[in-house]
Every structure is written in structure tokens, then in C-alpha cells.
Amino acid sequence: MNQPAFPGRQMSSSHRDEQGMHGAEEFEVGQRFQSKEEAVLMVKNYNIRRGVQYKVFESDQLKYHGKCVQFGNGCNWLIRVTMRQRKGYWEVRKYNGPHTCLATELSTDHRQLDYHVICASILSLVRADAAISVKVLQNAVSTTYGFKPSYRKVWMAKQKAIAQIYGDWEESYNMIPRWIIGVQMYMPGTIAVLRTSPVRSGNVVDESRVFFHRLFWTFSPCVKAFKYCKPLISIDGTHLYGKYGGTLLMAIAQDGNSNILPVAFGLVEGENIESWKFFLTHLRQHVTPQPGILVISDRHNAIKAALVVEDGGWLPPAAYRAYCARHIAANFALNFKSKDARKILVNAAYAKSEQEHQYYMDILRSEDPAMVEWCNRIGLGLWTQYRDGGCRYGHMTTNISEMQLGTRQEFSQVLMRAIEKNQQASRNMRVELYDRGNTEFVVDEIAPTGGRIALTACRVSLSARTCDCGYFQALHYPCRHVLAACWYCRLDWRTYVDDVYRLTTIFNVYKIGFSPPMADDLLPLYEGPRVIPDPGMMRATVGRPRATRIRNNMDEPELDRTKICGMCRVPSHTRRQCPLRAGASGHHEGSNA
């Protein structure tokens, strides 16, 4: 017969877990816990549920002693939990309860609602979805306890939960070599390049350990899929906010139906010339060796320096570069405070013809000639669509939007919607053929009622695939003028659509699947030095996290924004100056008198 783990009064695991999470029941002398952590969690939950505070007077490896903050002043609540060394469990040896006091202050937070308690509360949510946002977890904790903890507390609790589920940070770094071997074994063609730096103890190199430095990886299906995507790549980096800092670099492609496709990843120490050179060199070598590739990025100096390296493979005509219009507009706003001028600049960047571009630039020039001079210093080919040579395929920013894959006719949904719109507009066109051999046309837009010519005529060249409106060469599918010319000569407009928009090409992007992920215990063994994180990359463990974001005009607070107290939610003062904090104790004492 199996003997109970704890002799005497027992508690089922389900009952114990429920009480540990909710702390709704009173404690009893002789009540047992498997560990000190379990006991402390239940004590904290008990006080949080009742909205009262307690202080810890003794806490070590053998005992845990807490008293109400109003102990001796209207409340005698205390609890003493000790370790029974011979029996291997913790036991309540003394308990005076329940509380006879009231909440000492009106607050949206609770002192005992720390990140350890929050971690136990949100563990199941993080286990189900590790990418769940801190805001969602914050609301879940508020619903459970009736208090809304700070963003920082919930963030720390989520980090602890992730460490409990997936292992601690140091062990995760050491798993990188095993992961590389495993993914290359089960998914042949995967590229992973790991760079480490030596660990020195004085002047002696520790051969058993190395510091993690940089990592580049790309999967075989991504490399093969990029051959059927648009010949452009969007690169950007994002800061990591875990226990150890760093930057995640990514290269994003897009298929003919505007579905995004991450094709390469890099984990580096930060955005500097050497790290971007490391990432872009391997990206060019393993993923994008095709000639004529366009790279869209922001104006980071490290990216610019890495792209002009002689042996990097990113110099024209092998590759071309373009700037993100959103970042251009943000930089423009740092120098010129006019919001209307910023919108005009964006319109000038998106313009598909020289006439349209000049129209917006003349407006800027009339407002301030310095604005036009600022734009000209960048270079028209880097930020305007009409001078990109058709390399952008209509993409002006680095935040490529995601759309669903469609199967309508033989082309993508994105193309068919644009064609239908252009077909409706092409009905009010008058076409004149002036060079049958070279398929040159003049297309006039007329009024819907059939009256006089309303707009300037556009020249269309089907052989050169150009139109004066700029849409044909910029987007690589027929504009309304080209559709009118094709209808006039009974030509099939589908022959003038780039192959990247065809469904056969789009399906080729996704025909190669990924192998299912391997369990950690099935990864092959790694025989080599232990990979550890660089202690210099560790983020601050106390205090407010240091912001690494490069702030611009989008981060500026509103000047007329009113301060609101985080305790009573009344404007004109802060939590420290709140009268409830100063007067709550006195009011409580008076009520007990």
C-alpha cells in the first residue's frame, strides 16, 4: 500500500493548487505545504484577495513569519510557517486570523501582488501562447485579483513564466549549437552561421566556454521560395528586451499576392556596421544571389556603410537600394514641423510620373525652398517611385502589409482587383494608333458623357511596357491606358502582366513545406565548448528599463495632455501627491476609534 507523502492532515493537489491560486480559504494550524514557495504564494494570494497588506518579519531557509501592517492597532493577524526538516515539508505552526482590519489605502495595485504571484497566475496563458501581449496579461490579472499591476510587473512575470516553461536564458544560449545541428539534419539545405568570441580569465583563454556573438540563419524552403517572389527585399532590425539585449535582424520578401515571407534572420549585438555587414553578406550569398535585387531599408548609417562594401555584392548593377518613405517622412518632420508639408512629401514620394512628382514639389517649394533642397540631397532614385526604374513593384515602405492568398482565375486577388478598377476607368478612353510596328498609342481620357477631352493624353508603348502615367512600369501590370490600347487592337492584356502575379508562381512559393519541429530531448548531442551569453549584454535587473528606441516626432507627447493620478484617477496631481495616500491611514484610524 502506498504511504501518503505527508502524514497527518492531507490536502489534494487540485485543492492545494486552487487555494494557492485564489487563497480564498483561511489557514489552519498544521496545514502543510510541499515547499516554501508554495506557502509564500498562498499567503500573498490570501492577503491580495482581501485587499489588505502584511509585512514579513522573519524569512529564511527554515521559517516564514508575517504580520498585518495594522498589527496591534485593531488587527492581530499573523502567520508563522516553519520547515519540518525530518519530514521534508513546511507547516503552519501559528496562525491568528482572519483579518479584522480594512484596506489601508485606495490603490489600483497591491504590494503583495508581485511578479512571482503574477507568474503563477498567468503561467497557463503563457504556456498556451508565448507571444501573448503584456496588455492582455495585465487585464487577465486585473480580472482575477481586482488590482491592476504595473506593466513592468507583468512583463517580469511573463519573463519568469517563459523561463519556467522553456528553460532559463543561460541554458537557451547553450542549446543553440544543438538546435543548428538538429535543424540542418532534419531540414537539409538550412543555413546557420554561428559566431562566438573567446572567454578569457585574465590572460588565459577558457577553452570550455565561448561567448555568443552573432547568428545568421535561413531555412531551405525560404531560399527556394524567394526565387518566385518579387525581386526585392525589405530589411530592418528590432531590439530584444529579454534578460540579455541584442538586435534581431530580418529580411522580408513578398509574393505576387502581397503575402509576406520572412526569408532570413540574424541575431547580433546591435545595429552597427560590422553586424549589418555580417547579415547582408550571408543574405546575399545564401538567399538573394539573383542580379537586380532591390533592398528597401531606412537611412541607418550602418546599413548604408554595409551596402557599399566592395565585396558585399550589393553595389549596382548587381543590386539597388531604396529608402522607406515612412522613415523619410519621419526624418523630414525632425527638420520641418509642418504636418501638411509632410503629407505633401509622402505624395511626392508615391507619385508615379514626373509631372505628378513635380506638382507636389512645387507646393513644397512655395512653402519653403529649404524643404526641396533637403529632399534633393537624398537623391530622387532613393525615395521616389517614378525614378526607381520599376524595382519597387509599388512598395514604398519597409512594413510590407499581409494579405490572404487567393485563387481567383489565373492571377492573384490583388492584381484582379486592380485590373477590374482599371477596366472600369478604361471605358472612357479614346485610343489613337500611331505606330503599329512598335505598338505605340496615344490614349485620351474623355468625359463620362462623351464630351470634350478632360485630361492630358498619355503615350503607351506595349513593346517597351511604358505609359506616361507611370503605373505600367512601376507596378508591372496594365494600367487603364494600357487596357484601353489592348482592347482597341484586340490584344490579350494578360501577356503584359509580370509572371510574379500568376497563381502558378505564387503556388510555387508555398509548395515546399517545413518539417515538424523536433523535441528538445531528440536533438543530437553537441560536443564542443559551452556557449554562454555575454555578460556585457545583460539588461539592468533593477530600476526602470533603459530605453534604446531612437525617438522621433511620432514619440512626442501631446502638449495639452493632463496628468492623471494612478491611484484615484483624478487629474492635476500624481500618485505621490495623492491626498488619499496621506490621509487614508488617519481616516481608517478614526473609523476604528
Residue pairs with C-beta under 8 A, 6 or more apart in sequence:
4 10
5 89
6 32
6 87
6 89
7 87
8 30
8 32
9 28
9 30
9 31
9 32
10 32
11 19
11 31
11 32
16 33
16 38
19 25
19 42
20 38
20 41
20 42
20 45
20 120
21 45
21 120
21 121
22 45
22 49
23 42
23 43
23 44
23 45
23 46
23 47
23 48
23 49
24 46
24 49
26 97
26 98
27 42
27 43
27 46
27 79
27 92
27 95
27 97
28 92
28 95
29 92
29 93
29 94
29 95
30 91
30 92
31 91
31 92
32 89
32 90
32 91
32 92
33 39
33 42
33 81
33 89
33 90
33 91
34 89
34 90
35 90
36 61
36 64
36 81
36 83
36 90
37 116
38 90
39 64
39 81
39 90
40 64
40 116
41 116
41 117
41 120
43 54
43 64
43 66
43 79
43 81
44 112
44 113
44 114
44 116
44 117
45 117
47 53
47 54
47 99
47 110
47 112
48 110
48 112
48 113
48 117
48 145
48 147
49 145
50 98
50 99
51 103
51 110
51 146
52 68
52 69
52 70
52 77
52 99
52 101
52 102
52 103
52 104
53 68
53 69
53 104
53 110
53 111
53 112
54 66
54 67
54 68
54 69
54 77
54 112
55 66
55 67
55 68
55 69
56 64
56 65
56 66
57 65
57 66
57 67
58 64
58 65
59 65
61 83
62 82
62 83
62 85
63 80
63 81
63 82
63 83
64 80
64 81
64 82
64 90
65 78
65 79
65 80
65 81
66 78
66 79
67 77
67 78
68 75
68 76
68 77
68 78
68 99
68 101
69 104
70 101
70 104
71 77
71 78
73 101
73 589
73 592
74 100
74 101
74 592
75 99
75 100
75 101
76 96
76 100
77 96
77 97
77 98
77 99
77 100
77 101
78 94
78 95
78 96
79 92
79 94
79 95
79 96
79 97
80 92
80 93
80 94
80 95
81 90
81 91
81 92
81 93
82 90
82 91
82 93
83 89
83 90
84 90
84 91
101 588
102 588
102 591
104 584
104 585
104 588
105 567
105 580
105 581
105 584
105 585
106 567
106 568
106 580
106 584
107 147
107 567
108 147
108 148
108 566
108 567
109 147
109 148
109 149
109 150
110 145
110 147
110 149
113 141
113 145
113 147
113 149
113 153
114 153
115 153
115 154
115 156
115 157
115 160
116 157
116 160
118 137
118 141
118 149
118 153
118 154
118 157
119 157
119 158
119 160
119 161
119 164
121 140
121 141
121 144
121 145
121 157
122 137
122 140
122 141
122 154
122 157
122 158
122 161
123 161
123 164
123 165
125 132
125 136
125 137
125 140
126 132
126 137
126 158
126 161
126 162
126 165
127 161
127 165
130 162
130 165
130 166
132 158
134 151
134 154
134 155
134 158
135 151
137 154
137 157
137 158
138 148
138 149
138 151
138 154
141 147
141 148
141 149
141 154
142 148
142 149
152 544
152 545
159 242
159 243
163 169
166 172
167 175
169 242
169 243
169 244
169 533
170 532
170 533
173 212
173 531
173 532
173 533
174 530
174 531
174 532
175 520
175 523
176 194
176 212
176 215
176 531
177 194
177 526
177 528
177 531
178 523
178 524
178 525
178 526
179 523
180 192
180 194
180 217
181 523
181 524
181 526
182 518
182 522
182 523
182 524
183 190
183 192
183 217
183 219
183 518
184 190
184 192
185 524
186 515
186 518
187 219
187 220
187 221
187 514
187 515
188 220
189 219
189 220
189 223
189 224
190 217
190 218
190 219
190 220
191 216
191 217
191 218
191 223
191 282
191 286
192 215
192 216
192 217
193 215
193 216
193 217
193 282
194 212
194 214
194 215
194 531
195 213
195 214
195 215
195 278
196 210
196 211
196 212
196 213
196 529
196 531
197 210
197 211
197 213
197 534
198 205
198 206
198 210
198 211
199 205
199 206
199 209
199 210
199 211
199 532
200 206
207 529
208 529
208 530
209 529
209 530
209 531
209 532
210 529
210 530
210 531
210 532
211 531
211 532
211 533
211 534
212 531
212 532
212 533
212 534
213 269
213 534
214 266
214 267
214 268
214 269
214 275
214 278
215 266
215 267
215 268
216 264
216 265
216 266
216 278
216 279
216 282
216 283
217 264
217 265
217 266
218 263
218 264
218 265
218 283
218 286
218 287
219 514
220 512
221 512
221 513
221 514
222 261
222 262
222 263
222 264
222 287
223 263
223 286
223 287
224 512
225 253
225 261
225 263
225 508
225 509
225 510
225 512
226 253
226 261
226 263
226 287
226 288
227 290
227 508
228 255
228 500
228 505
228 506
228 508
228 509
229 253
229 254
229 255
229 256
229 261
229 500
229 509
230 253
230 254
230 255
230 256
230 393
230 395
230 500
231 290
231 292
231 293
231 294
231 391
232 253
232 254
232 293
232 294
232 295
232 296
232 391
232 392
232 393
232 395
233 251
233 252
233 253
233 263
233 283
233 288
233 293
233 294
233 295
233 296
234 251
234 252
234 253
234 254
234 295
234 296
234 297
234 395
234 398
234 400
235 249
235 250
235 251
235 252
235 279
235 280
235 283
235 295
235 296
235 297
235 303
235 398
236 249
236 250
236 252
236 297
236 298
236 398
237 247
237 248
237 249
237 250
237 271
238 247
238 248
238 250
239 245
239 246
239 247
239 548
239 549
240 246
240 247
240 248
241 539
241 545
242 539
243 538
243 539
244 533
244 534
244 537
244 538
244 539
245 270
245 537
245 538
245 539
245 548
246 267
246 268
246 269
246 270
246 537
247 267
247 268
247 269
247 270
247 271
247 275
248 265
248 266
248 267
249 265
249 266
249 267
249 268
249 271
249 275
249 276
249 279
250 262
250 264
250 265
250 266
251 262
251 263
251 264
251 265
251 279
251 283
251 287
251 288
252 260
252 261
252 262
252 263
252 398
252 400
253 260
253 261
253 262
253 263
254 260
254 261
254 393
254 395
254 400
255 261
255 500
255 505
255 506
255 509
256 411
256 412
256 414
256 415
256 498
256 500
256 501
256 502
256 505
256 506
257 403
257 405
257 406
257 412
257 413
257 414
257 415
257 501
257 506
258 400
258 401
258 402
258 403
258 412
258 414
259 402
259 403
259 404
259 405
259 506
259 509
260 400
260 401
260 402
261 509
263 287
263 288
264 279
264 282
264 283
264 286
264 287
266 275
266 278
266 279
266 282
268 275
268 278
268 279
269 275
269 534
269 537
271 300
271 302
271 303
272 302
273 301
273 302
273 305
273 306
275 302
276 300
276 302
276 303
276 305
276 306
277 305
277 306
277 309
277 312
279 306
280 303
280 306
280 307
280 312
280 314
281 309
281 312
281 313
284 312
284 313
284 314
284 319
285 313
288 319
289 313
291 317
291 318
291 319
292 317
292 318
292 319
292 320
292 391
293 318
293 319
293 320
294 319
294 320
294 321
294 322
294 388
294 391
294 392
295 307
295 314
295 319
295 320
295 321
295 322
296 321
296 322
296 323
296 324
296 392
296 395
296 397
296 398
297 303
297 321
297 323
297 324
297 398
298 323
298 324
298 327
298 398
299 323
299 327
299 328
299 331
306 312
306 314
307 314
307 315
307 319
307 321
308 314
308 315
313 319
314 321
320 389
320 391
321 382
322 381
322 382
322 383
322 388
322 391
322 392
323 378
323 382
323 383
324 396
324 397
324 398
325 346
325 349
325 350
325 383
325 396
325 397
326 396
326 397
326 398
326 399
327 397
327 398
328 345
328 349
328 378
328 383
329 342
329 345
329 346
329 349
330 552
330 553
330 554
331 552
332 341
332 342
332 345
332 371
332 374
332 375
333 339
333 342
333 552
333 553
334 552
334 553
335 374
336 342
336 368
336 370
336 371
336 374
338 367
338 368
341 364
341 367
341 368
341 371
344 360
344 363
344 364
345 360
345 364
345 371
345 375
347 360
348 357
348 360
348 361
348 364
348 375
348 384
349 383
349 384
349 385
349 396
350 385
350 396
351 357
351 359
351 360
351 384
351 385
351 386
351 470
352 385
352 386
352 469
352 470
352 471
352 474
353 386
353 468
353 469
353 470
354 386
354 470
356 386
356 470
357 384
357 386
361 372
361 375
364 371
364 372
364 375
365 371
365 372
375 383
380 387
381 387
381 388
381 389
385 392
385 394
385 396
385 470
385 474
386 470
386 474
388 474
390 473
390 474
390 476
392 474
393 474
393 475
393 476
393 500
394 474
394 475
403 413
403 414
404 413
405 412
405 506
405 510
406 412
406 413
406 414
406 416
407 503
408 416
409 416
409 503
410 494
410 502
410 503
410 504
411 419
411 494
411 497
411 501
411 502
411 503
412 501
412 502
412 503
412 506
414 501
415 477
415 497
415 501
418 475
418 477
419 477
419 478
419 483
419 493
422 478
422 479
422 480
422 483
423 480
423 483
425 480
426 480
426 481
426 483
426 484
426 487
428 445
428 446
428 447
428 448
429 443
429 444
429 445
429 446
429 480
429 481
429 484
430 443
430 444
430 445
430 446
430 453
431 441
431 442
431 443
431 444
431 484
431 485
431 487
431 488
432 441
432 442
432 443
432 444
433 440
433 441
433 488
433 489
434 440
434 441
434 442
438 461
438 463
439 461
439 462
439 463
439 485
439 489
439 491
440 459
440 460
440 461
440 462
440 463
441 459
441 460
441 461
441 462
441 481
441 485
441 488
442 457
442 458
442 459
442 460
443 457
443 458
443 459
443 460
443 481
443 484
443 485
444 453
444 455
444 457
445 453
445 454
445 455
445 457
445 458
446 452
446 453
446 454
447 453
447 454
458 467
458 468
458 469
458 481
459 467
459 468
460 466
460 467
460 468
460 472
460 481
460 482
460 485
461 467
462 482
462 485
462 486
462 491
462 496
465 472
465 473
465 496
466 472
466 473
467 473
467 479
467 481
467 482
468 481
469 479
469 481
471 479
472 478
472 479
472 481
472 482
472 496
476 497
476 498
476 500
476 501
477 496
477 497
477 498
477 501
478 486
478 493
478 496
478 497
482 493
482 496
483 493
485 491
486 492
486 493
486 496
487 493
499 505
539 545
539 546
540 546
549 555
562 571
562 572
563 571
563 572
563 573
563 574
564 570
564 571
565 571
565 573
565 574
565 575
565 577
565 578
566 574
566 575
567 575
567 578
567 580
567 581
568 578
568 580
570 578
575 581
